Amino acid sequence: MKHKTKKIKYKKDRIRILKARGIDYLEIDGAETAQVLSQVAQAITREEAIVTRDLHNIFPFWKEGWPMVQLDNAYAILAEDIDIHYQATLDKLLEIYGR
């Protein structure tokens, strides 16, 4: 008999399940970074890469109404932050379930 893994569909369920195992999901999920990345993608496709109100001052080199300068630097910062959150998640899982 094959073991089927049920996909955890809702974030609140992931938070509850991980909390029961001693993992603070909100501390390690990287939600803010993901939201910024989403806003950047949206501004690129819908606003012709102009900095929107939501993205104003996210990076010191971005000002509302101006083109997204140094996009490669912004992406590098976001990618590093995503990697930090991903590594924190893996570290916590290894801490709980062993190596």
Buried (B, 14 or more C-beta within 10 A) or exposed (E): EEEEEEEEEEEEEBBEEBEEEEBEBEEBBBEEBBEBBEBBEEBEEEBEBBBBEEBEEBBEBBEEEEEBBEBEEBEEBBEEBBEEBEEBBEEBBEEEEEE
